[in-house]
């Protein structure tokens, strides 16, 4: 218990505050600064990793941000495909010893790949999965949405585990479920904004069971059918979190699995809001998130 203040001090000092830009950001590397600005959740989890591994984790999470924002940065799907292919080429060059482009994320990621023997298959799967972002069609089923979540989120956790030198079966299996749960909860948080941009994340099978019309989903208001559909996805995310906890996990793996803490709290808040995605309470960031992560890291749980 005597070590808790140390964790708290670190979280308090380094946790980003949305309303205020810290001058400490000026001293971060480009990839760390990018993650701090655009991925508050994962920036906080990196603080609990060994200092020697943080830069590699920041490189991974910066890469994830870059491919995740491809859709919103292009005006048509073909341009998005070209951008994703550009990332495929950079990953290939990193693994095959080719020249490195002068791009802060590419350079940092190449250093991590070549220095830590990361697995190429996970990078390629992440990029391929992002092609789904370029389409406006909803997922055909919950299983299809979970497959997308595994490709975009679980694969990132697999790579984070490799950075942390954890390659055992149990933490990888837990990482699979944590990644899916975190992605599903994150998609639910972002659903109103995605809908405004023409994207529907409610799978067709869940929509059919809930009586949800996709035209209704694009309206900025809730309905019993939409709440039922959201509850179905949230229940699936919760199941993945429970399965993830079945395995015994080494302490070294915890920084990669901390997104489970964030997903669990997000699902709790959504339940309190009766699965109304438009409840104003959901728009407020979790001010205690840093404390929750610190407690989880201290007691070796997720």
N, C-alpha and C positions, 0 to 999 in steps of 0.2 A: 504493500500500500504506500510505502514511502516514496515509490517511484512515480506515483500518479502526477504530482506537480510538475515533474520534468516533461511528461507527455503534454500536459495542459499548457505549459509554457511554450513548447514548440508549436502546438496547434494555434495558440493565440498569436504567436509571432508571425506564422507563415500562412495561416488560413486566409484566402482572399476574401475581401468584403466587397460585394457588388457595387455599393454606392461610392466606394472610395478607392482610388488607385494608389497602391503603396509605392514609395520610392524604392523599395527593395526590388521591385520588378526590373528596375534599370540595371541591377547587378546580376540578373539571371541570364543564362545562356539563351540564345534565340528560341530553342525548342521548349525550354522550361517556361519562358515568358509567354509563348504561344499557348501552351497548355493551361497556364494560370489564367489567361484571358478568356479562353474558350471552353475549357473542360474543368470546371471547378471541382467536380467529384473526383476525377482521377488525379488532379494535382494534389489534393489532400491525401489521397492514399499513398502517393509516392513518399510523403514525408515520413512514413513508417518503414520504408525500405532502407537497407544499409546505404550509407552515403556513397559508397563506391559504385552502386548499381543505379542510382537515381537518374543519372544523365541518360543511360540506356533506356530506362522506363519512359522518361520524358520524350525521347526520340520515337519510341513506339506509339505513345499517345498522340504525339504531334502528327505522325503518319496517319493514325486513325482519323484524326480531325480533318486532315487534308482530303482523304478519300470520302469521308462522310459528307463533306460540303460540296462535292462535285455537282450534284443536281442543282443546288441553289446558285451555283456560280456560272451555269451555262444557260443558253436560251433554247436549246433543242437537244434531244437525246443523242444525236450523232456526235455532237461536240463533247458530251459527257463521256461517251465511249472512247473518244480520242484521248481525253484526259486520263481515263482509267488505264488505257493502253500505255500512256506515258509512264504511269507508275509501274506497270508490269515491266517495262523496259529498264527502269531504274533499279527495280528489285533484281532483275536478271543480271544487270551489270555488277551489283553489289556482291552477288553470290559467285559470279564467274570471273571476278577480278578486273572488270572493265573500268574505263575512266569514270570518275565521279562528277556529275554535274554540279555547278556552283549554285546550290540551293541549300539553305540552312537545314531543312528537314532531311533532304536526301543525304547530305554529308554526315549528319549525326546518325542517321539510320544505318548508313553504310559502315560507319565505325562500330556500331553495336553488332551488326550482322557478322562482320569479319572478326570481331574480337571475342564474340561469345558463342559462335557456332549455332546460331538460331536456325530454325527449320523453315525452309523456303515455302513448303506446302501451305503453311498457315497464312503467309503473306498473299500468296496467289488466291487462296480461297477467300480472304477478306476482300480483295479487289473484285473478284468475280461476283461475290454476293452483292456488292454495291451497284451492280447493273440493275438489280431490282428497283433501286431508287429512281431510275430513269423512266419507269413505267407508272401510269396512273391507276392501273387496275388493282383492285384489292387482292390480298392473298386468297387462294382458293380454299384454304382450310387452316385451322389452327396449327396443324402439323407443318404446313408450308411456312407459316409465320415463325414457328419455332426453328425451322431449318434456316431461315434467314437470320434469326437471332444467334444461332450457333455459328454461322459463317461470319457474322460481323462482330459479335461480342465475345463469344466463347473462345474463338481463335486468338483474340487479343489477349485473353487471360492465359492461354497456353504459352504464348510468347513471353508474357510477363513472368510466368513460372520458370521458363528457361533462363531468362535474365537473372532470376534469383537462384539459379542452379538447382531447381526442383524439377525432377523428371520422373517421379514415381507415379504409378498408375492411380492411386487413391486421390491425390490432389488434382490430378488432371481430370479425373471423373467429376470431382466436386466443382472444378473450374468450368466444366461443360454446363452444369446445371446453374451455377451462379451467373455465368454469362448470359444464358437464356433468360433467367429471371430478371437480371438487370436490364437487358434490352427490352423485354416486354413492359416492364414498369416505366422505362424511359419513353417508349413509344406512346404509352398511355398519357404520360405527362405532356408530351408534345403533340398529341392527337389534334387538339383544336387548331394549332398553328399549321400542322400538316394538312388538315382539311381545308383551311383557308387558301392553301397553295395548290389545292386540287388532288391531294393524296388521301387515300382512305386506308387505314391500317386494320379495320375490322374484317376478319376473314369471312368469306361468304357463308361457310357452314354455321358459324356463330351468329351471323346476321339473320340467317334464315330461321334458326331456332328462337331468336329473340324477337322476331317480327320487325326487324329494322330495315327500313328502306334507305338506300344509300343517298338518295336525295336529301333525306332528313338529316343524315350525318353531317352534311356540309353546312347546315344552318348553325349559327352561333348560339345554340340553346340545347338544353338537355331534354330527354324524353324517357318514359319508362322503358321503351325498347332499347334505347342507347345505353341506359344505365345497366340493363340486364346483359347486354353484349360486353360492356366494360367489365362487369363483375365476372363474366366467364373467362376473360383474358387474365384478369387479376388472380383468379383462382388457379389458373395454370401456372402463373409465375410463383405463387405461394407454394405449390406442389414441388416445383423445381428447387426452391430454397430449402424445403424440408429434406428432400433427397440429398442435397449437397452436404447436409450436416451428418449424414450417416457415417461418413468416413473419418478416420483419425488423420489429422493433418499436421505436418511438422510446422513449427513456428516460422521457419523460413518462408513458407508459402503464404502466410497471412496477408502481407501487403498486396498480393495479387488477387486475393479473395475478398478484400474489404468492400468491394462494390455490393456484396450481399447485404451489408449493414444498411447501405443507402437504399437499396431496393426494398428491403423489409419495411423501413420507415415510410417510404413513398407509398407502399401498398396499405400500410396502416392509416395514413392520412386520407387515402382515397376511400377506404372503407368508412372512415368517419364522415366523409362527405357524401356517403350513400352512393358512391360511384358516379357522382355528377362531375364530369370533366370540367364543367364551367363554374364550379364553386370557386368563389374568389379566394377562399382560404388556401387553395392549392397553388395559387400564384405566388405565395410568400415563401421564400427560401427557408429551409430548415436551419435556424440559427444555432442549433445544438449539434449540427452534423459533425463538426470537428471533435467535440467531446465524445460523441458516440463512437467515432472511429478510434479515438485514443483509448477508450475503455475496451473496445474489442481487441485492439492490438495488445494491450497490456495483459489481458486475460486469455490471449491466444484463442480467440473465438471469432466466428463470423456469422 
